[in-house]
């Protein structure tokens, strides 16, 4: 169920502070975050984030099509190797 429009999108307060500091400093350095549930705002467009997937930090470059989605969508947590049945048939 989506968050109500009255409340607005969720963004972790510490992540928002990091983004505002990077915008003021005009920094192109990627921002490290563990907050996968934070929503991407229009002010994030053109920024680089390092989103933790449980094992490593995955680089994410934000474009305008990503606005409104959460950061965790772009850092996959599971790695698909191959179906077992495909190896048996060979």
mmCIF file as gemmi writes it, N, C-alpha and C atoms, coordinates in Angstrom:
data_model
loop_
_atom_site.group_PDB
_atom_site.id
_atom_site.type_symbol
_atom_site.label_atom_id
_atom_site.label_alt_id
_atom_site.label_comp_id
_atom_site.label_asym_id
_atom_site.label_entity_id
_atom_site.label_seq_id
_atom_site.pdbx_PDB_ins_code
_atom_site.Cartn_x
_atom_site.Cartn_y
_atom_site.Cartn_z
_atom_site.occupancy
_atom_site.B_iso_or_equiv
_atom_site.pdbx_formal_charge
_atom_site.auth_seq_id
_atom_site.auth_asym_id
_atom_site.pdbx_PDB_model_num
ATOM 1 N N . UNK Axp A 1 ? 0.837 -1.173 0 1 0 ? 1 A 1
ATOM 2 C CA . UNK Axp A 1 ? 0 0 0 1 0 ? 1 A 1
ATOM 3 C C . UNK Axp A 1 ? 0.889 1.246 0 1 0 ? 1 A 1
ATOM 4 N N . UNK Axp A 2 ? 0.646 2.194 -0.902 1 0 ? 2 A 1
ATOM 5 C CA . UNK Axp A 2 ? 1.514 3.368 -0.976 1 0 ? 2 A 1
ATOM 6 C C . UNK Axp A 2 ? 1.299 4.336 0.19 1 0 ? 2 A 1
ATOM 7 N N . UNK Axp A 3 ? 2.253 5.169 0.379 1 0 ? 3 A 1
ATOM 8 C CA . UNK Axp A 3 ? 2.193 6.188 1.434 1 0 ? 3 A 1
ATOM 9 C C . UNK Axp A 3 ? 1.168 7.252 1.03 1 0 ? 3 A 1
ATOM 10 N N . UNK Axp A 4 ? 0.491 7.837 1.999 1 0 ? 4 A 1
ATOM 11 C CA . UNK Axp A 4 ? -0.553 8.815 1.679 1 0 ? 4 A 1
ATOM 12 C C . UNK Axp A 4 ? 0.06 10.091 1.093 1 0 ? 4 A 1
ATOM 13 N N . UNK Axp A 5 ? -0.679 10.728 0.198 1 0 ? 5 A 1
ATOM 14 C CA . UNK Axp A 5 ? -0.206 11.941 -0.458 1 0 ? 5 A 1
ATOM 15 C C . UNK Axp A 5 ? -0.064 13.091 0.54 1 0 ? 5 A 1
ATOM 16 N N . UNK Axp A 6 ? -0.861 13.056 1.604 1 0 ? 6 A 1
ATOM 17 C CA . UNK Axp A 6 ? -0.816 14.108 2.622 1 0 ? 6 A 1
ATOM 18 C C . UNK Axp A 6 ? 0.545 14.133 3.32 1 0 ? 6 A 1
ATOM 19 N N . UNK Axp A 7 ? 1.108 12.964 3.572 1 0 ? 7 A 1
ATOM 20 C CA . UNK Axp A 7 ? 2.399 12.878 4.259 1 0 ? 7 A 1
ATOM 21 C C . UNK Axp A 7 ? 3.57 13.215 3.339 1 0 ? 7 A 1
ATOM 22 N N . UNK Axp A 8 ? 3.455 12.913 2.07 1 0 ? 8 A 1
ATOM 23 C CA . UNK Axp A 8 ? 4.552 13.151 1.142 1 0 ? 8 A 1
ATOM 24 C C . UNK Axp A 8 ? 5.49 11.956 1.092 1 0 ? 8 A 1
ATOM 25 N N . UNK Axp A 9 ? 6.475 11.98 0.196 1 0 ? 9 A 1
ATOM 26 C CA . UNK Axp A 9 ? 7.386 10.847 0.057 1 0 ? 9 A 1
ATOM 27 C C . UNK Axp A 9 ? 8.331 10.728 1.248 1 0 ? 9 A 1
ATOM 28 N N . UNK Axp A 10 ? 8.726 9.489 1.556 1 0 ? 10 A 1
ATOM 29 C CA . UNK Axp A 10 ? 9.651 9.26 2.663 1 0 ? 10 A 1
ATOM 30 C C . UNK Axp A 10 ? 11.083 9.405 2.17 1 0 ? 10 A 1
ATOM 31 N N . UNK Axp A 11 ? 11.867 10.192 2.88 1 0 ? 11 A 1
ATOM 32 C CA . UNK Axp A 11 ? 13.311 10.292 2.653 1 0 ? 11 A 1
ATOM 33 C C . UNK Axp A 11 ? 13.954 10.363 4.028 1 0 ? 11 A 1
ATOM 34 N N . UNK Axp A 12 ? 14.947 9.518 4.265 1 0 ? 12 A 1
ATOM 35 C CA . UNK Axp A 12 ? 15.643 9.516 5.546 1 0 ? 12 A 1
ATOM 36 C C . UNK Axp A 12 ? 16.269 10.889 5.784 1 0 ? 12 A 1
ATOM 37 N N . UNK Axp A 13 ? 16.146 11.405 6.997 1 0 ? 13 A 1
ATOM 38 C CA . UNK Axp A 13 ? 16.602 12.761 7.287 1 0 ? 13 A 1
ATOM 39 C C . UNK Axp A 13 ? 18.107 12.921 7.093 1 0 ? 13 A 1
ATOM 40 N N . UNK Axp A 14 ? 18.879 11.899 7.433 1 0 ? 14 A 1
ATOM 41 C CA . UNK Axp A 14 ? 20.331 11.996 7.262 1 0 ? 14 A 1
ATOM 42 C C . UNK Axp A 14 ? 20.733 11.968 5.785 1 0 ? 14 A 1
ATOM 43 N N . UNK Axp A 15 ? 19.946 11.264 4.964 1 0 ? 15 A 1
ATOM 44 C CA . UNK Axp A 15 ? 20.225 11.234 3.528 1 0 ? 15 A 1
ATOM 45 C C . UNK Axp A 15 ? 19.909 12.593 2.905 1 0 ? 15 A 1
ATOM 46 N N . UNK Axp A 16 ? 18.823 13.198 3.334 1 0 ? 16 A 1
ATOM 47 C CA . UNK Axp A 16 ? 18.444 14.511 2.82 1 0 ? 16 A 1
ATOM 48 C C . UNK Axp A 16 ? 19.498 15.563 3.179 1 0 ? 16 A 1
ATOM 49 N N . UNK Axp A 17 ? 20.062 15.466 4.393 1 0 ? 17 A 1
ATOM 50 C CA . UNK Axp A 17 ? 21.121 16.392 4.802 1 0 ? 17 A 1
ATOM 51 C C . UNK Axp A 17 ? 22.368 16.214 3.941 1 0 ? 17 A 1
ATOM 52 N N . UNK Axp A 18 ? 22.721 14.954 3.633 1 0 ? 18 A 1
ATOM 53 C CA . UNK Axp A 18 ? 23.885 14.685 2.786 1 0 ? 18 A 1
ATOM 54 C C . UNK Axp A 18 ? 23.683 15.236 1.383 1 0 ? 18 A 1
ATOM 55 N N . UNK Axp A 19 ? 22.47 15.079 0.837 1 0 ? 19 A 1
ATOM 56 C CA . UNK Axp A 19 ? 22.17 15.563 -0.51 1 0 ? 19 A 1
ATOM 57 C C . UNK Axp A 19 ? 22.227 17.087 -0.56 1 0 ? 19 A 1
ATOM 58 N N . UNK Axp A 20 ? 21.645 17.745 0.429 1 0 ? 20 A 1
ATOM 59 C CA . UNK Axp A 20 ? 21.668 19.207 0.457 1 0 ? 20 A 1
ATOM 60 C C . UNK Axp A 20 ? 23.093 19.734 0.584 1 0 ? 20 A 1
ATOM 61 N N . UNK Axp A 21 ? 23.926 19.06 1.372 1 0 ? 21 A 1
ATOM 62 C CA . UNK Axp A 21 ? 25.326 19.469 1.518 1 0 ? 21 A 1
ATOM 63 C C . UNK Axp A 21 ? 26.081 19.283 0.203 1 0 ? 21 A 1
ATOM 64 N N . UNK Axp A 22 ? 25.788 18.199 -0.509 1 0 ? 22 A 1
ATOM 65 C CA . UNK Axp A 22 ? 26.442 17.948 -1.793 1 0 ? 22 A 1
ATOM 66 C C . UNK Axp A 22 ? 26.002 18.972 -2.84 1 0 ? 22 A 1
ATOM 67 N N . UNK Axp A 23 ? 24.736 19.369 -2.81 1 0 ? 23 A 1
ATOM 68 C CA . UNK Axp A 23 ? 24.243 20.374 -3.754 1 0 ? 23 A 1
ATOM 69 C C . UNK Axp A 23 ? 24.86 21.74 -3.48 1 0 ? 23 A 1
ATOM 70 N N . UNK Axp A 24 ? 25.007 22.1 -2.21 1 0 ? 24 A 1
ATOM 71 C CA . UNK Axp A 24 ? 25.624 23.379 -1.862 1 0 ? 24 A 1
ATOM 72 C C . UNK Axp A 24 ? 27.091 23.414 -2.255 1 0 ? 24 A 1
ATOM 73 N N . UNK Axp A 25 ? 27.793 22.29 -2.071 1 0 ? 25 A 1
ATOM 74 C CA . UNK Axp A 25 ? 29.217 22.217 -2.396 1 0 ? 25 A 1
ATOM 75 C C . UNK Axp A 25 ? 29.45 21.914 -3.871 1 0 ? 25 A 1
ATOM 76 N N . UNK Axp A 26 ? 28.38 21.625 -4.615 1 0 ? 26 A 1
ATOM 77 C CA . UNK Axp A 26 ? 28.468 21.257 -6.035 1 0 ? 26 A 1
ATOM 78 C C . UNK Axp A 26 ? 29.399 20.058 -6.213 1 0 ? 26 A 1
ATOM 79 N N . UNK Axp A 27 ? 29.233 19.073 -5.336 1 0 ? 27 A 1
ATOM 80 C CA . UNK Axp A 27 ? 30.089 17.888 -5.311 1 0 ? 27 A 1
ATOM 81 C C . UNK Axp A 27 ? 29.534 16.784 -6.21 1 0 ? 27 A 1
ATOM 82 N N . UNK Axp A 28 ? 30.417 16.11 -6.937 1 0 ? 28 A 1
ATOM 83 C CA . UNK Axp A 28 ? 30.038 14.984 -7.787 1 0 ? 28 A 1
ATOM 84 C C . UNK Axp A 28 ? 30.379 13.648 -7.133 1 0 ? 28 A 1
ATOM 85 N N . UNK Axp A 29 ? 30.815 13.703 -5.877 1 0 ? 29 A 1
ATOM 86 C CA . UNK Axp A 29 ? 31.183 12.5 -5.139 1 0 ? 29 A 1
ATOM 87 C C . UNK Axp A 29 ? 29.927 11.684 -4.818 1 0 ? 29 A 1
ATOM 88 N N . UNK Axp A 30 ? 29.958 10.351 -5.007 1 0 ? 30 A 1
ATOM 89 C CA . UNK Axp A 30 ? 28.768 9.542 -4.693 1 0 ? 30 A 1
ATOM 90 C C . UNK Axp A 30 ? 28.445 9.548 -3.202 1 0 ? 30 A 1
ATOM 91 N N . UNK Axp A 31 ? 27.161 9.458 -2.895 1 0 ? 31 A 1
ATOM 92 C CA . UNK Axp A 31 ? 26.682 9.479 -1.519 1 0 ? 31 A 1
ATOM 93 C C . UNK Axp A 31 ? 26.368 8.054 -1.088 1 0 ? 31 A 1
ATOM 94 N N . UNK Axp A 32 ? 27.035 7.578 -0.033 1 0 ? 32 A 1
ATOM 95 C CA . UNK Axp A 32 ? 26.804 6.23 0.487 1 0 ? 32 A 1
ATOM 96 C C . UNK Axp A 32 ? 25.569 6.219 1.372 1 0 ? 32 A 1
ATOM 97 N N . UNK Axp A 33 ? 24.711 5.206 1.178 1 0 ? 33 A 1
ATOM 98 C CA . UNK Axp A 33 ? 23.521 5.116 2.008 1 0 ? 33 A 1
ATOM 99 C C . UNK Axp A 33 ? 23.092 3.661 2.203 1 0 ? 33 A 1
ATOM 100 N N . UNK Axp A 34 ? 22.523 3.407 3.366 1 0 ? 34 A 1
ATOM 101 C CA . UNK Axp A 34 ? 21.912 2.122 3.656 1 0 ? 34 A 1
ATOM 102 C C . UNK Axp A 34 ? 20.399 2.214 3.505 1 0 ? 34 A 1
ATOM 103 N N . UNK Axp A 35 ? 19.873 3.408 3.302 1 0 ? 35 A 1
ATOM 104 C CA . UNK Axp A 35 ? 18.438 3.648 3.257 1 0 ? 35 A 1
ATOM 105 C C . UNK Axp A 35 ? 17.874 3.274 1.889 1 0 ? 35 A 1
ATOM 106 N N . UNK Axp A 36 ? 17.495 2.016 1.732 1 0 ? 36 A 1
ATOM 107 C CA . UNK Axp A 36 ? 16.93 1.524 0.476 1 0 ? 36 A 1
ATOM 108 C C . UNK Axp A 36 ? 15.492 1.991 0.31 1 0 ? 36 A 1
ATOM 109 N N . UNK Axp A 37 ? 14.819 2.312 1.396 1 0 ? 37 A 1
ATOM 110 C CA . UNK Axp A 37 ? 13.406 2.667 1.332 1 0 ? 37 A 1
ATOM 111 C C . UNK Axp A 37 ? 13.167 4.14 1.033 1 0 ? 37 A 1
ATOM 112 N N . UNK Axp A 38 ? 14.222 4.938 0.993 1 0 ? 38 A 1
ATOM 113 C CA . UNK Axp A 38 ? 14.058 6.365 0.706 1 0 ? 38 A 1
ATOM 114 C C . UNK Axp A 38 ? 13.609 6.57 -0.734 1 0 ? 38 A 1
ATOM 115 N N . UNK Axp A 39 ? 12.681 7.486 -0.895 1 0 ? 39 A 1
ATOM 116 C CA . UNK Axp A 39 ? 12.117 7.797 -2.211 1 0 ? 39 A 1
ATOM 117 C C . UNK Axp A 39 ? 13.048 8.765 -2.942 1 0 ? 39 A 1
ATOM 118 N N . UNK Axp A 40 ? 13.126 8.64 -4.256 1 0 ? 40 A 1
ATOM 119 C CA . UNK Axp A 40 ? 13.958 9.525 -5.067 1 0 ? 40 A 1
ATOM 120 C C . UNK Axp A 40 ? 13.163 10.792 -5.372 1 0 ? 40 A 1
ATOM 121 N N . UNK Axp A 41 ? 13.716 11.928 -5.009 1 0 ? 41 A 1
ATOM 122 C CA . UNK Axp A 41 ? 13.088 13.224 -5.223 1 0 ? 41 A 1
ATOM 123 C C . UNK Axp A 41 ? 13.668 13.886 -6.474 1 0 ? 41 A 1
ATOM 124 N N . UNK Axp A 42 ? 12.97 14.875 -7.045 1 0 ? 42 A 1
ATOM 125 C CA . UNK Axp A 42 ? 13.501 15.567 -8.227 1 0 ? 42 A 1
ATOM 126 C C . UNK Axp A 42 ? 14.851 16.249 -7.987 1 0 ? 42 A 1
ATOM 127 N N . UNK Axp A 43 ? 15.143 16.629 -6.743 1 0 ? 43 A 1
ATOM 128 C CA . UNK Axp A 43 ? 16.431 17.265 -6.469 1 0 ? 43 A 1
ATOM 129 C C . UNK Axp A 43 ? 17.603 16.273 -6.539 1 0 ? 43 A 1
ATOM 130 N N . UNK Axp A 44 ? 17.309 14.955 -6.57 1 0 ? 44 A 1
ATOM 131 C CA . UNK Axp A 44 ? 18.351 13.931 -6.644 1 0 ? 44 A 1
ATOM 132 C C . UNK Axp A 44 ? 18.823 13.683 -8.081 1 0 ? 44 A 1
ATOM 133 N N . UNK Axp A 45 ? 18.134 14.197 -9.077 1 0 ? 45 A 1
ATOM 134 C CA . UNK Axp A 45 ? 18.451 13.913 -10.488 1 0 ? 45 A 1
ATOM 135 C C . UNK Axp A 45 ? 19.862 14.399 -10.802 1 0 ? 45 A 1
ATOM 136 N N . UNK Axp A 46 ? 20.643 13.525 -11.417 1 0 ? 46 A 1
ATOM 137 C CA . UNK Axp A 46 ? 22.018 13.834 -11.781 1 0 ? 46 A 1
ATOM 138 C C . UNK Axp A 46 ? 23.028 13.481 -10.709 1 0 ? 46 A 1
ATOM 139 N N . UNK Axp A 47 ? 22.573 12.972 -9.567 1 0 ? 47 A 1
ATOM 140 C CA . UNK Axp A 47 ? 23.477 12.613 -8.479 1 0 ? 47 A 1
ATOM 141 C C . UNK Axp A 47 ? 23.801 11.122 -8.517 1 0 ? 47 A 1
ATOM 142 N N . UNK Axp A 48 ? 24.915 10.767 -7.89 1 0 ? 48 A 1
ATOM 143 C CA . UNK Axp A 48 ? 25.327 9.368 -7.791 1 0 ? 48 A 1
ATOM 144 C C . UNK Axp A 48 ? 25.181 8.92 -6.344 1 0 ? 48 A 1
ATOM 145 N N . UNK Axp A 49 ? 24.614 7.726 -6.176 1 0 ? 49 A 1
ATOM 146 C CA . UNK Axp A 49 ? 24.44 7.137 -4.855 1 0 ? 49 A 1
ATOM 147 C C . UNK Axp A 49 ? 25.105 5.775 -4.833 1 0 ? 49 A 1
ATOM 148 N N . UNK Axp A 50 ? 25.571 5.369 -3.674 1 0 ? 50 A 1
ATOM 149 C CA . UNK Axp A 50 ? 26.058 4.017 -3.44 1 0 ? 50 A 1
ATOM 150 C C . UNK Axp A 50 ? 25.069 3.388 -2.463 1 0 ? 50 A 1
ATOM 151 N N . UNK Axp A 51 ? 24.204 2.501 -2.98 1 0 ? 51 A 1
ATOM 152 C CA . UNK Axp A 51 ? 23.128 1.911 -2.192 1 0 ? 51 A 1
ATOM 153 C C . UNK Axp A 51 ? 23.546 0.52 -1.744 1 0 ? 51 A 1
ATOM 154 N N . UNK Axp A 52 ? 23.436 0.241 -0.459 1 0 ? 52 A 1
ATOM 155 C CA . UNK Axp A 52 ? 23.852 -1.049 0.09 1 0 ? 52 A 1
ATOM 156 C C . UNK Axp A 52 ? 22.806 -2.109 -0.224 1 0 ? 52 A 1
ATOM 157 N N . UNK Axp A 53 ? 23.251 -3.268 -0.74 1 0 ? 53 A 1
ATOM 158 C CA . UNK Axp A 53 ? 22.306 -4.341 -1.074 1 0 ? 53 A 1
ATOM 159 C C . UNK Axp A 53 ? 22.379 -5.495 -0.074 1 0 ? 53 A 1
ATOM 160 N N . UNK Axp A 54 ? 23.065 -5.304 1.031 1 0 ? 54 A 1
ATOM 161 C CA . UNK Axp A 54 ? 23.211 -6.337 2.042 1 0 ? 54 A 1
ATOM 162 C C . UNK Axp A 54 ? 24.598 -6.934 2.039 1 0 ? 54 A 1
ATOM 163 N N . UNK Axp A 55 ? 25.327 -6.738 0.954 1 0 ? 55 A 1
ATOM 164 C CA . UNK Axp A 55 ? 26.682 -7.273 0.846 1 0 ? 55 A 1
ATOM 165 C C . UNK Axp A 55 ? 27.67 -6.193 0.4 1 0 ? 55 A 1
ATOM 166 N N . UNK Axp A 56 ? 27.343 -5.48 -0.65 1 0 ? 56 A 1
ATOM 167 C CA . UNK Axp A 56 ? 28.215 -4.436 -1.201 1 0 ? 56 A 1
ATOM 168 C C . UNK Axp A 56 ? 27.388 -3.187 -1.497 1 0 ? 56 A 1
ATOM 169 N N . UNK Axp A 57 ? 28.08 -2.102 -1.803 1 0 ? 57 A 1
ATOM 170 C CA . UNK Axp A 57 ? 27.408 -0.877 -2.22 1 0 ? 57 A 1
ATOM 171 C C . UNK Axp A 57 ? 27.317 -0.855 -3.738 1 0 ? 57 A 1
ATOM 172 N N . UNK Axp A 58 ? 26.108 -0.729 -4.252 1 0 ? 58 A 1
ATOM 173 C CA . UNK Axp A 58 ? 25.858 -0.737 -5.685 1 0 ? 58 A 1
ATOM 174 C C . UNK Axp A 58 ? 25.745 0.706 -6.172 1 0 ? 58 A 1
ATOM 175 N N . UNK Axp A 59 ? 26.511 1.094 -7.213 1 0 ? 59 A 1
ATOM 176 C CA . UNK Axp A 59 ? 26.405 2.467 -7.714 1 0 ? 59 A 1
ATOM 177 C C . UNK Axp A 59 ? 25.095 2.68 -8.469 1 0 ? 59 A 1
ATOM 178 N N . UNK Axp A 60 ? 24.432 3.8 -8.174 1 0 ? 60 A 1
ATOM 179 C CA . UNK Axp A 60 ? 23.168 4.158 -8.821 1 0 ? 60 A 1
ATOM 180 C C . UNK Axp A 60 ? 23.266 5.609 -9.271 1 0 ? 60 A 1
ATOM 181 N N . UNK Axp A 61 ? 23.101 5.845 -10.576 1 0 ? 61 A 1
ATOM 182 C CA . UNK Axp A 61 ? 23.064 7.2 -11.116 1 0 ? 61 A 1
ATOM 183 C C . UNK Axp A 61 ? 21.604 7.552 -11.34 1 0 ? 61 A 1
ATOM 184 N N . UNK Axp A 62 ? 21.12 8.629 -10.751 1 0 ? 62 A 1
ATOM 185 C CA . UNK Axp A 62 ? 19.7 8.981 -10.773 1 0 ? 62 A 1
ATOM 186 C C . UNK Axp A 62 ? 19.373 9.8 -12.019 1 0 ? 62 A 1
ATOM 187 N N . UNK Axp A 63 ? 18.354 9.343 -12.754 1 0 ? 63 A 1
ATOM 188 C CA . UNK Axp A 63 ? 17.836 10.069 -13.912 1 0 ? 63 A 1
ATOM 189 C C . UNK Axp A 63 ? 16.414 10.514 -13.624 1 0 ? 63 A 1
ATOM 190 N N . UNK Axp A 64 ? 15.846 11.31 -14.501 1 0 ? 64 A 1
ATOM 191 C CA . UNK Axp A 64 ? 14.506 11.859 -14.237 1 0 ? 64 A 1
ATOM 192 C C . UNK Axp A 64 ? 13.416 10.797 -14.28 1 0 ? 64 A 1
ATOM 193 N N . UNK Axp A 65 ? 13.651 9.663 -14.955 1 0 ? 65 A 1
ATOM 194 C CA . UNK Axp A 65 ? 12.661 8.586 -14.994 1 0 ? 65 A 1
ATOM 195 C C . UNK Axp A 65 ? 12.552 7.855 -13.653 1 0 ? 65 A 1
ATOM 196 N N . UNK Axp A 66 ? 13.556 7.982 -12.807 1 0 ? 66 A 1
ATOM 197 C CA . UNK Axp A 66 ? 13.589 7.285 -11.518 1 0 ? 66 A 1
ATOM 198 C C . UNK Axp A 66 ? 12.837 8.026 -10.413 1 0 ? 66 A 1
ATOM 199 N N . UNK Axp A 67 ? 12.435 9.261 -10.641 1 0 ? 67 A 1
ATOM 200 C CA . UNK Axp A 67 ? 11.782 10.067 -9.608 1 0 ? 67 A 1
ATOM 201 C C . UNK Axp A 67 ? 10.497 9.387 -9.152 1 0 ? 67 A 1
ATOM 202 N N . UNK Axp A 68 ? 10.333 9.267 -7.846 1 0 ? 68 A 1
ATOM 203 C CA . UNK Axp A 68 ? 9.154 8.636 -7.264 1 0 ? 68 A 1
ATOM 204 C C . UNK Axp A 68 ? 9.377 7.196 -6.851 1 0 ? 68 A 1
ATOM 205 N N . UNK Axp A 69 ? 10.436 6.566 -7.33 1 0 ? 69 A 1
ATOM 206 C CA . UNK Axp A 69 ? 10.747 5.185 -6.958 1 0 ? 69 A 1
ATOM 207 C C . UNK Axp A 69 ? 11.676 5.2 -5.746 1 0 ? 69 A 1
ATOM 208 N N . UNK Axp A 70 ? 11.85 4.041 -5.134 1 0 ? 70 A 1
ATOM 209 C CA . UNK Axp A 70 ? 12.765 3.969 -3.994 1 0 ? 70 A 1
ATOM 210 C C . UNK Axp A 70 ? 14.155 3.566 -4.473 1 0 ? 70 A 1
ATOM 211 N N . UNK Axp A 71 ? 15.165 3.894 -3.688 1 0 ? 71 A 1
ATOM 212 C CA . UNK Axp A 71 ? 16.55 3.59 -4.06 1 0 ? 71 A 1
ATOM 213 C C . UNK Axp A 71 ? 16.807 2.087 -4.111 1 0 ? 71 A 1
ATOM 214 N N . UNK Axp A 72 ? 16.127 1.323 -3.277 1 0 ? 72 A 1
ATOM 215 C CA . UNK Axp A 72 ? 16.341 -0.117 -3.208 1 0 ? 72 A 1
ATOM 216 C C . UNK Axp A 72 ? 15.969 -0.866 -4.465 1 0 ? 72 A 1
ATOM 217 N N . UNK Axp A 73 ? 15.125 -0.296 -5.297 1 0 ? 73 A 1
ATOM 218 C CA . UNK Axp A 73 ? 14.704 -0.943 -6.54 1 0 ? 73 A 1
ATOM 219 C C . UNK Axp A 73 ? 15.896 -1.12 -7.475 1 0 ? 73 A 1
ATOM 220 N N . UNK Axp A 74 ? 16.87 -0.242 -7.389 1 0 ? 74 A 1
ATOM 221 C CA . UNK Axp A 74 ? 17.994 -0.243 -8.319 1 0 ? 74 A 1
ATOM 222 C C . UNK Axp A 74 ? 19.235 -0.946 -7.764 1 0 ? 74 A 1
ATOM 223 N N . UNK Axp A 75 ? 19.136 -1.531 -6.581 1 0 ? 75 A 1
ATOM 224 C CA . UNK Axp A 75 ? 20.232 -2.301 -5.993 1 0 ? 75 A 1
ATOM 225 C C . UNK Axp A 75 ? 19.696 -3.684 -5.657 1 0 ? 75 A 1
ATOM 226 N N . UNK Axp A 76 ? 19.832 -4.623 -6.569 1 0 ? 76 A 1
ATOM 227 C CA . UNK Axp A 76 ? 19.282 -5.966 -6.405 1 0 ? 76 A 1
ATOM 228 C C . UNK Axp A 76 ? 19.959 -6.693 -5.243 1 0 ? 76 A 1
ATOM 229 N N . UNK Axp A 77 ? 19.161 -7.421 -4.467 1 0 ? 77 A 1
ATOM 230 C CA . UNK Axp A 77 ? 19.686 -8.125 -3.3 1 0 ? 77 A 1
ATOM 231 C C . UNK Axp A 77 ? 19.933 -9.595 -3.583 1 0 ? 77 A 1
ATOM 232 N N . UNK Axp A 78 ? 19.332 -10.124 -4.633 1 0 ? 78 A 1
ATOM 233 C CA . UNK Axp A 78 ? 19.502 -11.544 -4.96 1 0 ? 78 A 1
ATOM 234 C C . UNK Axp A 78 ? 20.149 -11.686 -6.327 1 0 ? 78 A 1
ATOM 235 N N . UNK Axp A 79 ? 21.045 -12.657 -6.457 1 0 ? 79 A 1
ATOM 236 C CA . UNK Axp A 79 ? 21.756 -12.887 -7.704 1 0 ? 79 A 1
ATOM 237 C C . UNK Axp A 79 ? 21.253 -14.181 -8.324 1 0 ? 79 A 1
ATOM 238 N N . UNK Axp A 80 ? 20.687 -14.098 -9.527 1 0 ? 80 A 1
ATOM 239 C CA . UNK Axp A 80 ? 20.186 -15.274 -10.216 1 0 ? 80 A 1
ATOM 240 C C . UNK Axp A 80 ? 21.331 -15.914 -10.991 1 0 ? 80 A 1
ATOM 241 N N . UNK Axp A 81 ? 21.631 -17.166 -10.684 1 0 ? 81 A 1
ATOM 242 C CA . UNK Axp A 81 ? 22.699 -17.877 -11.38 1 0 ? 81 A 1
ATOM 243 C C . UNK Axp A 81 ? 22.147 -18.569 -12.619 1 0 ? 81 A 1
ATOM 244 N N . UNK Axp A 82 ? 21.356 -19.642 -12.4 1 0 ? 82 A 1
ATOM 245 C CA . UNK Axp A 82 ? 20.808 -20.422 -13.504 1 0 ? 82 A 1
ATOM 246 C C . UNK Axp A 82 ? 19.842 -21.445 -12.933 1 0 ? 82 A 1
ATOM 247 N N . UNK Axp A 83 ? 18.84 -21.809 -13.717 1 0 ? 83 A 1
ATOM 248 C CA . UNK Axp A 83 ? 17.914 -22.842 -13.275 1 0 ? 83 A 1
ATOM 249 C C . UNK Axp A 83 ? 18.624 -24.198 -13.29 1 0 ? 83 A 1
ATOM 250 N N . UNK Axp A 84 ? 18.326 -25.035 -12.315 1 0 ? 84 A 1
ATOM 251 C CA . UNK Axp A 84 ? 18.966 -26.347 -12.211 1 0 ? 84 A 1
ATOM 252 C C . UNK Axp A 84 ? 18.59 -27.218 -13.388 1 0 ? 84 A 1
ATOM 253 N N . UNK Axp A 85 ? 17.368 -27.129 -13.878 1 0 ? 85 A 1
ATOM 254 C CA . UNK Axp A 85 ? 16.916 -27.958 -14.981 1 0 ? 85 A 1
ATOM 255 C C . UNK Axp A 85 ? 17.66 -27.695 -16.278 1 0 ? 85 A 1
ATOM 256 N N . UNK Axp A 86 ? 18.149 -26.496 -16.479 1 0 ? 86 A 1
ATOM 257 C CA . UNK Axp A 86 ? 18.876 -26.167 -17.696 1 0 ? 86 A 1
ATOM 258 C C . UNK Axp A 86 ? 20.214 -26.901 -17.755 1 0 ? 86 A 1
ATOM 259 N N . UNK Axp A 87 ? 20.845 -27.104 -16.616 1 0 ? 87 A 1
ATOM 260 C CA . UNK Axp A 87 ? 22.141 -27.789 -16.585 1 0 ? 87 A 1
ATOM 261 C C . UNK Axp A 87 ? 21.98 -29.301 -16.771 1 0 ? 87 A 1
ATOM 262 N N . UNK Axp A 88 ? 20.863 -29.865 -16.303 1 0 ? 88 A 1
ATOM 263 C CA . UNK Axp A 88 ? 20.658 -31.313 -16.407 1 0 ? 88 A 1
ATOM 264 C C . UNK Axp A 88 ? 20.392 -31.736 -17.838 1 0 ? 88 A 1
ATOM 265 N N . UNK Axp A 89 ? 19.734 -30.91 -18.618 1 0 ? 89 A 1
ATOM 266 C CA . UNK Axp A 89 ? 19.358 -31.293 -19.978 1 0 ? 89 A 1
ATOM 267 C C . UNK Axp A 89 ? 20.55 -31.298 -20.926 1 0 ? 89 A 1
ATOM 268 N N . UNK Axp A 90 ? 21.648 -30.659 -20.58 1 0 ? 90 A 1
ATOM 269 C CA . UNK Axp A 90 ? 22.819 -30.6 -21.484 1 0 ? 90 A 1
ATOM 270 C C . UNK Axp A 90 ? 23.596 -31.836 -21.419 1 0 ? 90 A 1
